[in-house]
Amino acid sequence: MFGNFKRSLDNKNRIIIPSKLRNDLGSVLYLTIGPDNILEIRDVKEFDIWKSKLLSTNLLNKNARMFSRMLLGNTHELEIDKQGRISVPEHFLVKTNITKEVTFVGVGNKVELWPTSGFEDFQKQFEDEGSIDDLASKLLKDGIEL
């Protein structure tokens, strides 16, 4: 999944999932408060893979237990209604500073749900010429190659 799509929450905290993403996600999805306080949306298959990875960590390690507890404890299973909407739990909106305008961002095997202003601020980091090149150089130093 890729691309970004702007939408608005209605007064019941429902949001229409863009059809391009909805086709990939299916009718049941999992919504998680992830790192950086960004909402993450996964389909059933990706959720099962992700959950298995979390649970395969050494749960004798306190940090692994805390991480699994935080992520899985902040995950909701949701069904897409006939109008292509999901209802976002109120505490998820508060935690992620989402008010009205949201942006869906496809990032491969999941979709992120950002407050639109937050995503715009994120994008501004890369407006300067060379900023993407700088990030690529840092990743290469960390041993990450594409």
N, C-alpha and C positions, 0 to 999 in steps of 0.2 A: 504494500500500500504506500502511496506517495501523494504529494501535493498538499495544499492547504486550502481550507474552505471556511468562510465566515458564516456564522449563523447567530440567531438570537434565542435566548430562553424565553418561554412564555411565562405568564403569571403563576403557573403551577409547576415551575422548574422543569418543564419538558423542552426537549430540543429535537429538531429533525436532523437525523443523521444524513449527510450527503449520500445520494443514491450510489455514487461511484464507490464509496466506502461500504455502504450497507450491503452491496452485492458480495463483497469479500467477507464481511463479518458474519453474515447469517442472521437468524432471528433471535438467538440467545447470545449474550456477550457478558463479559466480566469487566467491571469498572473498579479501578484501584487507585488510591492515592499513592503515587510513586515518588521516587527521589525528586528533589527540587520542587515538591508540592505541585506536581503536574499530574492531572488525571490521565490514566492509561486505560485504553480499551483493547481487550483481546477477544478473539473468537474462542470457541470451546477448545479447539485443537491447540491453539497457542497457549491458552490458559493452562491446559493439562501439562504441556511441556515445561512451561515456566514454573508451575507449582511443583512438578517433579524435581526440577533443579534446586528449588528452594529447600525442599524436604530431604534432598540427598546430601545436604551439607552436614557437617558433624554437629549434631545438636548438643553435644557436650560442651561445645564452644558457646559461651554466653552471647557473644556478638551475633553469631549465626541464629541463635534462638530469638534474640531481640529483633533482628532483621526480618525473620520469617513471621514472627508475631505481629510486627508492625504492618508488613505488607498484606499478609493474608487476613489479618484482623480488620483491615481497611479495604476489603474487596467486597463488592456486591454483584450478585448475578442479576442481570436485567434482561427483560424481553422487549424487543422492538414491537411497538403497537402497529395497528393497521395503517396508521398515517406515517409510519417510518420514524416514530419518536421514541425516545427513552426519557424516563423521569430520573433526574439527578438528585440524590439525597441532599437535603439542605446542609448537613454538616460537611459534605464534600465541597459544596460551593463556598462555604465559609472558610474552610481550611485552605482552599486554593485561590481565594480572592476572586472568584468568578461572580459577576453580578448579572449582567444582561448579555453583553456581546462576547461571543466565544469563537475560537478558531480551532477547527479540527486539523491536525497535522499528521499525515501519514509518514511513519518512520520504519517502513519495512514490515515487520511481523506484528506490529501494533499501531494503534492510533493514539496520539496524545490530544488532550483537550485543554486548551489554554484560555485564560482571559485574553481577549483580543489585544488589549493594551500591553499585556506582558509579552505576547508573541511579537508584537511590533517592536518593543524595546529589544528583545532578543535579536531580531533581524537587523536592527541598527548597528549592532556590533560588527557586522560584516559589510557595511556600506563603504568603508574606507578601502582604497585600492591596496591590495596586499594582505588584508586581514585574513582571508581564507588561506592564502599561502603561508602566513605565519602559523595558523592553526595546523595546517598540514605538516609543517616542519616540526612542530611540537609533538604531533602524533608519531612521526617517524622517529624522533628521539626516544619516544616511549616504546619503540619496537613495533608499532602498528603500521602495517602496510596494506594498501588496497590493490 
